[in-house]
Structure formats: C-alpha cells, structure tokens
Amino acid sequence: EPEVTQTPSHQVTQMGQEVILRCVPISNHLYFYWYRQILGQKVEFLVSFYNNEISEKSEIFDDQFSVERPDGSNFTLKIRSTKLEDSAMYFCASSAGNYNEQFFGPGTRLTVL
Amino acid sequence: GENVEQHPSTLSVQEGDSAVIKCTYSDSASNYFPWYKQELGKRPQLIIDIRSNVGEKKDQRIAVTLNKTAKHFSLHITETQPEDSAVYFCAALPYYNDYKLSFGAGTTVTVRA
C-alpha cells in the first residue's frame, strides 16, 4: 500500500537557522498538506497546496514559513528562521481529492535549541 | 472558523467493554467528519469517517454517529481490545473551506487487560 514518506525523521537545529522538511506524497494524489503537533497537543493545520499554489493557510503559517513542490514528487516545508516555539512534530499529508481521506506521513520531529 | 471540542481527554476501559468519544463542532457548514487513531510515536491514521448526508456508519467494532442539528458526532468502539489503546482525534471539514481540517484535542484511550 502506498504511503506518504518524510525526511528526516528528526531534525535538531539552532534558533535562527533555516530548516527544510521534505515529504513525498502518494504519487497520484493532488492535494498536499502540512500539519504541526506540539508534544501532547492537538494536530494543527498549517497549509494546504493544490495545483502548484497555496489553497489555504492558517494563522500559524506566517512569513517565516514557505512551501514548495520543486519537482513532480517532493513537497517541502521551509522555516526561514526557526524559533524555540517551532519545536514540534511536523506531519505531511496528501489526498486524492479535497474530501477524500488525508494520508499522513510518519512525521519529522523538529527540535529547536 | 471551525472549532472542534472533544471529550473526554482520557478514557480507561476494561477489555471487552465499550468506549465512546464525543465531539462537537461550531460551524454548521461542516460536512465531513473523519476520526484518526494515533499510536504512540506513529502517524495519525484514518479509522472511519462520515459525511453529513449520513447519520451513522459502522465498520466492524467501530461506529460513528452524527447529529447535525446538535452539531455533535461520536465514536463508538465495542468489545475493546488492548490494541485499541491509542490517542483518537476527531476532525471536521466545512464545505466552503475544503482544505482545512480542524482537529479536536484528542482522547487518550487505555484498554486494561
């Protein structure tokens, strides 16, 4: 069964550094998402991406964040200047349609020191 | 925007008993309600979902009910087993913003053997 994959599984960075989190969505999916989960808290929507553009973003997704689909398979989340409060698990998800099941990747645990 | 409340936050049940988790939503325009199960350190995985044109859906030991008038939906797990121990998240998606899935805070279910 196809799965969403994410790399790296764990990223440790210094405050102020840039990080890029990578995702490979399921190949025939058209909708891509990033979510964040701070330890012990709920999953929070960050951004959705369709047809090579952002379709929706939350208030968390400020100017420090950007997403890109650089080629036909990868979907990336960049945090330009990381803050301590960016420490969280970041999940990528993809779906075949906007009301279809969203399949989640295994997550990248980001630790900002 | 949509606000999803989930109760209880923790639930401990004896193996073989039933577990019920309840969620309420604020936006009457929401019409898709998935439930995700997240085992410790793993990705959220869809276990069942319901759309607003249906009042109840069942899949083996799992069922979901939806009351659109009262704006609440519930997950029912019957004959619980130790492998049902996990965090369960409800979510809602409005028809006018079909990219932004709003999650509840989660319920930690522990099934005692």
Interface residues (C-beta under 8 A of the other chain):
Chain A: Y31 Y33 Q41 K42 V43 E44 F45 S48 Y50 S55 E56 S58 F91 N98 Y99 E101 Q102 F103 F104 G105 P106 G107
Chain B: Y32 P34 Y36 K42 R43 P44 Q45 L46 D49 R51 F89 L93 N97 D98 Y99 K100 L101 S102 F103 G104 A105 G106
